[in-house]
Amino acid sequence: MLGHELAQLKKLVFGSRSERNATLMADNQLGLFGDISDKATVEAEKETLTYQRSKKKHPGRNALPEDLPVREVIIEPEGDTTGLQKIGQEVTETLEYTPASLVKRRTIRPKYAKKDGNGVLIAP
């Protein structure tokens, strides 16, 4: 009896992972000819267990600090914009690195509406 227990302990400590879990899992399993009432309680316990995984949503990239110097680059669309109405602009902020300094580069692309209502003119 004592030799058998010692063999099981050695198997748990020095055995492969599958052997370690096999003896532990055998104790948790129902017998082959177990009572039906035991099976019902196990089924009831399985139904009551619920798992909730909460996925952490990434809020996106962090905003660039306001105290950085800003270099604005305005890209006008190709073509004649005289007589066109400016309806908005698209602003893209990227972080540029020049040795020993960081500069926020703001690229502004004005959008113009055509007079006849056939679309919008914007720089690529």
N, CA and C of each residue as an Amber inpcrd file, in Angstrom:
protein
   372
   0.8280000  -1.1870000   0.0000000   0.0000000   0.0000000   0.0000000
   0.8750000   1.2540000   0.0000000   1.8550000   1.2900000   0.8850000
   2.7290000   2.4480000   0.9880000   3.5990000   2.5870000  -0.2580000
   4.0170000   1.4800000  -0.8000000   4.8000000   1.4930000  -2.0340000
   4.0010000   2.0330000  -3.2110000   2.7220000   1.7030000  -3.2590000
   1.8440000   2.1900000  -4.3310000   1.6670000   3.7030000  -4.2350000
   1.4650000   4.2140000  -3.0090000   1.3210000   5.6540000  -2.8140000
   2.6060000   6.3830000  -3.2070000   3.7440000   5.7990000  -2.8440000
   5.0270000   6.4010000  -3.1940000   5.2080000   6.4320000  -4.7080000
   4.7830000   5.4010000  -5.4020000   4.8890000   5.3650000  -6.8640000
   3.9960000   6.4370000  -7.4950000   2.8010000   6.6120000  -6.9380000
   1.9140000   7.6500000  -7.4680000   2.5040000   9.0380000  -7.2540000
   3.0820000   9.2900000  -6.0840000   3.6890000  10.5900000  -5.8090000
   4.8770000  10.8460000  -6.7350000   5.6880000   9.8110000  -6.9530000
   6.8180000   9.9710000  -7.8720000   6.3250000  10.2630000  -9.2850000
   5.2420000   9.6190000  -9.6730000   4.6870000   9.8570000 -11.0010000
   4.1780000  11.3010000 -11.1210000   3.5670000  11.8100000 -10.0440000
   3.0900000  13.1860000 -10.0520000   4.2330000  14.1820000 -10.1400000
   5.3040000  13.9210000  -9.3990000   6.4160000  14.8740000  -9.3490000
   7.3080000  14.7650000 -10.5730000   7.6760000  13.5600000 -10.9580000
   8.6620000  13.3780000 -12.0100000   8.0810000  12.9400000 -13.3460000
   6.8050000  12.6510000 -13.4170000   6.2000000  12.1500000 -14.6450000
   5.9610000  13.2540000 -15.6570000   5.6000000  12.8670000 -16.8670000
   5.2750000  13.8590000 -17.8950000   3.9530000  14.5270000 -17.5400000
   3.6480000  15.6090000 -18.2050000   2.4450000  16.3850000 -17.8680000
   1.1720000  15.5560000 -18.0280000   1.1050000  14.7410000 -19.0550000
  -0.1020000  13.9560000 -19.2590000  -0.2800000  12.9330000 -18.1350000
   0.8100000  12.3870000 -17.6150000   0.7180000  11.4390000 -16.5140000
   0.3340000  12.1510000 -15.2260000   0.7930000  13.3740000 -15.0350000
   0.4510000  14.1240000 -13.8270000  -1.0510000  14.3820000 -13.7740000
  -1.6000000  14.7850000 -14.8900000  -3.0180000  15.1260000 -14.9230000
  -3.9120000  13.8920000 -14.9460000  -3.3950000  12.7720000 -15.4060000
  -4.2300000  11.5750000 -15.5470000  -4.7290000  11.0980000 -14.1940000
  -3.8700000  11.0700000 -13.1660000  -4.3140000  10.5770000 -11.8640000
  -5.2290000  11.5760000 -11.1890000  -4.9800000  12.8610000 -11.3930000
  -5.8560000  13.8680000 -10.7970000  -7.2210000  13.8630000 -11.4670000
  -7.2430000  13.6760000 -12.7630000  -8.5090000  13.6680000 -13.4840000
  -9.3110000  12.4020000 -13.1680000  -8.6380000  11.2910000 -12.8970000
  -9.3330000  10.0480000 -12.6030000 -10.1320000  10.1800000 -11.3110000
  -9.6240000  10.9360000 -10.3350000 -10.3480000  11.1040000  -9.0750000
 -11.6030000  11.9350000  -9.2690000 -11.6070000  12.8580000 -10.2330000
 -12.7530000  13.7420000 -10.4420000 -13.8340000  13.1110000 -11.3200000
 -13.5190000  12.0410000 -12.0100000 -14.4860000  11.4370000 -12.9110000
 -15.4330000  10.5110000 -12.1580000 -16.6260000  10.3670000 -12.7020000
 -17.6020000   9.4680000 -12.1030000 -17.2160000   8.0210000 -12.3790000
 -17.6620000   7.1270000 -11.4960000 -17.4280000   5.7060000 -11.7070000
 -18.2450000   5.2050000 -12.8890000 -17.8890000   4.0670000 -13.3850000
 -18.5870000   3.5240000 -14.5420000 -20.0400000   3.1960000 -14.2100000
 -20.2770000   2.6980000 -12.9980000 -21.6270000   2.3260000 -12.5990000
 -22.1070000   3.2140000 -11.4600000 -21.8210000   4.5540000 -11.5710000
 -22.2140000   5.4930000 -10.5220000 -23.7200000   5.6860000 -10.4870000
 -24.1930000   6.2840000  -9.4020000 -25.6270000   6.5320000  -9.2490000
 -26.0920000   7.5670000 -10.2610000 -27.3430000   7.4430000 -10.6520000
 -27.9300000   8.4000000 -11.5830000 -28.0770000   9.7550000 -10.9070000
 -28.3430000   9.7730000  -9.6050000 -28.5030000  11.0340000  -8.8810000
 -27.1900000  11.8180000  -8.9010000 -26.0380000  11.1160000  -8.8560000
 -24.7440000  11.7960000  -8.9410000 -24.5840000  12.4800000 -10.2990000
 -25.0140000  11.7970000 -11.3390000 -24.9230000  12.3820000 -12.6750000
 -25.8130000  13.6060000 -12.7940000 -26.9770000  13.5690000 -12.1840000
 -27.8950000  14.7050000 -12.2440000 -27.2930000  15.9160000 -11.5300000
 -26.6280000  15.6880000 -10.3980000 -26.0200000  16.8230000  -9.6840000
 -24.8590000  17.3940000 -10.4720000 -24.1070000  16.5470000 -11.1380000
 -23.0010000  17.0320000 -11.9620000 -23.5350000  17.8460000 -13.1270000
 -24.6130000  17.3780000 -13.7550000 -25.2240000  18.1090000 -14.8620000
 -25.7630000  19.4540000 -14.3770000 -26.3690000  19.4610000 -13.1940000
 -26.8930000  20.7160000 -12.6440000 -25.7580000  21.6900000 -12.3600000
 -24.6290000  21.1800000 -11.8570000 -23.4880000  22.0470000 -11.5960000
 -22.9170000  22.6090000 -12.8980000 -22.9030000  21.8160000 -13.9520000
 -22.4060000  22.2940000 -15.2410000 -23.2850000  23.4100000 -15.7840000
 -24.5990000  23.2880000 -15.5770000 -25.5180000  24.3010000 -16.0850000
 -25.3900000  25.6140000 -15.3210000 -25.0730000  25.5440000 -14.0240000
 -24.9920000  26.7710000 -13.2310000 -23.6950000  27.5270000 -13.4610000
 -22.6540000  26.8580000 -13.9230000 -21.3890000  27.5370000 -14.1620000
 -21.4650000  28.3510000 -15.4420000 -21.2040000  29.6190000 -15.3350000
 -21.1510000  30.4770000 -16.5140000 -19.8380000  31.2310000 -16.4890000
 -19.2540000  31.3650000 -17.6330000 -17.9960000  32.0630000 -17.7540000
 -18.2210000  33.3410000 -18.5350000 -17.6760000  34.4330000 -18.0400000
 -17.7830000  35.6990000 -18.7430000 -16.3740000  36.1970000 -19.0200000
 -16.0610000  36.2950000 -20.2850000 -14.7730000  36.8580000 -20.6870000
 -15.0140000  38.2730000 -21.1500000 -14.3040000  39.1710000 -20.5770000
 -14.4470000  40.5560000 -21.0080000 -13.2250000  40.9210000 -21.8370000
 -13.4870000  41.2870000 -23.0690000 -12.4000000  41.6990000 -23.9410000
 -12.1100000  43.1650000 -23.6810000 -10.8600000  43.4550000 -23.5120000
 -10.4720000  44.8370000 -23.3010000 -10.4040000  45.5180000 -24.6540000
 -11.2150000  46.5550000 -24.8020000 -11.2020000  47.2840000 -26.0530000
 -10.0810000  48.3030000 -26.0120000  -9.3060000  48.3000000 -27.0500000
  -8.2280000  49.2720000 -27.1480000  -8.8210000  50.5940000 -27.6000000
  -8.5550000  51.6710000 -26.8720000  -9.2020000  52.9350000 -27.2140000
  -8.6440000  53.6050000 -28.4560000  -7.7060000  52.9860000 -29.1190000
  -7.0720000  53.6080000 -30.2820000  -5.7420000  54.2110000 -29.8500000
  -5.1570000  54.9440000 -30.7370000  -3.8760000  55.5130000 -30.3650000
  -4.0790000  56.7060000 -29.4530000  -3.0750000  56.9930000 -28.6580000
  -3.1400000  58.1280000 -27.7550000  -3.0110000  59.4150000 -28.5530000
  -3.6260000  60.4710000 -28.0620000  -3.5410000  61.7680000 -28.7350000
  -2.1170000  62.3100000 -28.5870000  -1.6900000  63.0280000 -29.6080000
  -0.3620000  63.6240000 -29.5410000  -0.3860000  64.7900000 -28.5640000
   0.6950000  64.9860000 -27.8190000   0.7130000  66.0770000 -26.8390000
   0.5390000  67.4390000 -27.5000000  -0.1590000  68.3340000 -26.8200000
  -0.4370000  69.6600000 -27.3660000   0.7810000  70.5780000 -27.2980000
   1.7500000  70.2770000 -26.4430000   2.8820000  71.1790000 -26.2790000
   3.9740000  70.9800000 -27.3300000   3.8130000  70.0300000 -28.2340000
   4.8100000  69.8400000 -29.2950000   4.6770000  70.9490000 -30.3360000
   5.8020000  71.3800000 -30.9100000   5.7020000  72.3490000 -32.0070000
   5.0110000  71.7080000 -33.2090000   4.2810000  72.5200000 -33.9640000
   3.4950000  72.0230000 -35.0930000   4.0330000  72.6260000 -36.3820000
   4.2290000  71.7720000 -37.3860000   4.6050000  72.2220000 -38.7270000
   3.4400000  71.8650000 -39.6370000   2.7610000  72.8840000 -40.1350000
   1.6020000  72.6430000 -40.9870000   2.0050000  72.6050000 -42.4500000
   1.4940000  71.6170000 -43.1510000   1.7150000  71.4750000 -44.5880000
   0.3350000  71.4720000 -45.2310000   0.0700000  72.4500000 -46.0980000
  -1.2200000  72.5350000 -46.7740000  -1.0330000  72.0540000 -48.2050000
  -1.7800000  71.0330000 -48.5790000  -1.7000000  70.4590000 -49.9180000
  -2.9860000  70.8310000 -50.6500000  -2.8650000  71.6890000 -51.6170000
  -4.0190000  72.1120000 -52.4120000  -4.2450000  71.0900000 -53.5250000
  -5.4800000  70.8730000 -53.9310000  -5.7420000  69.9320000 -55.0170000
  -5.2170000  70.4690000 -56.3410000  -4.8740000  69.5310000 -57.2150000
  -4.4010000  69.9130000 -58.5440000  -5.5820000  70.4480000 -59.3420000
  -5.3470000  71.4390000 -60.1140000  -6.4230000  72.0150000 -60.9230000
  -6.7830000  73.3980000 -60.4090000  -7.6710000  74.0370000 -61.1300000
  -8.0870000  75.4020000 -60.8230000  -9.1750000  75.3780000 -59.7490000
  -8.9290000  76.0670000 -58.6090000  -9.9010000  76.1100000 -57.5230000
 -10.5960000  77.4670000 -57.4260000 -10.3560000  78.3250000 -58.3980000
 -11.0190000  79.6290000 -58.3510000 -12.5000000  79.4530000 -58.6240000
 -13.3130000  80.0930000 -57.8340000 -14.7560000  79.9990000 -57.9910000
 -15.3700000  78.7980000 -57.2970000 -14.5460000  77.9350000 -56.6940000
 -15.0650000  76.7710000 -55.9750000 -15.2540000  77.1350000 -54.5120000
 -16.2300000  76.5390000 -53.8790000 -16.5180000  76.8160000 -52.4790000
 -15.8240000  75.7780000 -51.6070000 -15.0880000  76.2360000 -50.5910000
 -14.4100000  75.3380000 -49.6600000 -15.4510000  74.8100000 -48.6800000
 -15.5880000  73.4720000 -48.6170000 -16.6240000  72.8740000 -47.7680000
 -16.0460000  72.1980000 -46.5310000 -14.7630000  72.0900000 -46.4330000
 -14.1480000  71.4460000 -45.2730000 -12.7120000  71.0960000 -45.5700000
 -12.1160000  70.3460000 -44.6500000 -10.7400000  69.9080000 -44.8410000
 -10.5140000  68.6290000 -44.0470000  -9.5600000  67.8590000 -44.4970000
  -9.1660000  66.6570000 -43.7840000  -7.8150000  66.9180000 -43.1480000
  -7.7060000  66.6920000 -41.8450000  -6.4810000  66.9570000 -41.1070000
  -5.9190000  65.6310000 -40.6120000  -4.6450000  65.3820000 -40.9130000
  -3.9460000  64.1920000 -40.4680000  -2.7410000  64.6240000 -39.6670000
  -2.6180000  64.1150000 -38.4440000  -1.4690000  64.4510000 -37.6080000
  -0.5820000  63.2270000 -37.4640000   0.6940000  63.4040000 -37.7900000
   1.6780000  62.3470000 -37.6250000   2.8150000  62.8920000 -36.7800000
   3.5960000  62.0120000 -36.2210000   4.7220000  62.4080000 -35.3910000
   5.9940000  62.2170000 -36.1860000   6.7380000  63.2910000 -36.3700000
   8.0060000  63.2210000 -37.0920000   9.1430000  63.2680000 -36.0900000
  10.1860000  62.5510000 -36.3880000  11.3600000  62.5600000 -35.5210000
  12.5370000  63.1070000 -36.3000000  13.0550000  64.1830000 -35.8340000
  14.3370000  64.6740000 -36.3180000  15.2750000  64.5400000 -35.1340000
  16.5350000  64.2310000 -35.3460000  17.4140000  63.9680000 -34.2050000
  17.3170000  65.0800000 -33.1470000  17.1040000  64.6680000 -31.9210000
  17.0340000  65.5060000 -30.7270000  15.7730000  66.3610000 -30.6590000
  14.7610000  66.1210000 -31.4930000  13.5200000  66.8760000 -31.3470000
  12.3600000  66.1180000 -31.9900000  11.1850000  66.3610000 -31.4720000
   9.9620000  65.8060000 -32.0400000   9.1130000  66.9600000 -32.5270000
   8.5380000  66.8070000 -33.7160000   7.7010000  67.8400000 -34.3050000
   6.4150000  67.1850000 -34.7780000   5.2860000  67.8080000 -34.4720000
   4.0040000  67.3220000 -34.9480000   3.7620000  67.9100000 -36.3320000
   3.5620000  67.0570000 -37.3300000   3.3180000  67.5100000 -38.6970000
   1.8340000  67.4090000 -38.9640000   1.2060000  68.5150000 -39.2930000
  -0.2140000  68.5560000 -39.5750000  -0.3970000  68.7810000 -41.0670000
  -0.9760000  67.8050000 -41.7500000  -1.2320000  67.8980000 -43.1790000
  -2.6970000  68.2570000 -43.3780000  -2.9460000  69.3470000 -44.0630000
  -4.3050000  69.8300000 -44.2750000  -4.6160000  69.7560000 -45.7640000
  -5.7200000  69.1010000 -46.1100000  -6.1540000  68.9830000 -47.5020000
  -7.5290000  69.6100000 -47.6340000  -7.6230000  70.8390000 -48.1260000
  -8.9320000  71.4750000 -48.2660000  -9.7990000  70.7530000 -49.2960000
 -11.1010000  70.7230000 -49.0280000 -12.0690000  70.1140000 -49.9390000
 -12.9030000  71.2330000 -50.5610000 -13.0880000  71.1500000 -51.8750000
 -13.8620000  72.1490000 -52.5930000 -15.0190000  71.4690000 -53.3070000
 -16.1890000  72.1100000 -53.2410000 -17.3630000  71.5950000 -53.9510000
 -17.4340000  72.2810000 -55.3080000 -17.6950000  71.5070000 -56.3400000
 -17.8170000  72.0770000 -57.6750000 -19.1350000  72.8260000 -57.7890000
 -19.1410000  73.8600000 -58.6270000 -20.3220000  74.7160000 -58.7530000
 -21.5430000  73.9680000 -59.2660000 -21.3190000  73.0700000 -60.2200000
 -22.4570000  72.3890000 -60.8340000 -22.9640000  71.2190000 -59.9660000
 -22.3180000  70.9620000 -58.7930000 -22.7620000  69.9090000 -57.8880000
 -22.3340000  68.5250000 -58.3120000 -21.3140000  68.4210000 -59.1720000
 -20.8440000  67.1140000 -59.6610000 -19.6800000  66.5810000 -58.8610000
 -19.6840000  66.7360000 -57.5630000 -18.6450000  66.1070000 -56.7730000
 -17.8060000  67.0870000 -55.9850000 -16.7210000  66.5570000 -55.4600000
 -15.8260000  67.2900000 -54.5780000 -14.4170000  67.1920000 -55.1350000
 -13.6330000  68.2650000 -54.9910000 -12.2450000  68.2920000 -55.4380000
 -11.3680000  68.3460000 -54.2030000 -10.4560000  67.3500000 -54.0810000
  -9.5480000  67.2780000 -52.9400000  -8.2160000  66.7290000 -53.4160000
  -7.1510000  67.1390000 -52.7560000  -5.8130000  66.6550000 -53.1150000
  -5.6580000  65.2030000 -52.6850000  -4.8940000  64.4460000 -53.4610000
  -4.6760000  63.0350000 -53.0630000  -3.7900000  62.9500000 -51.8420000
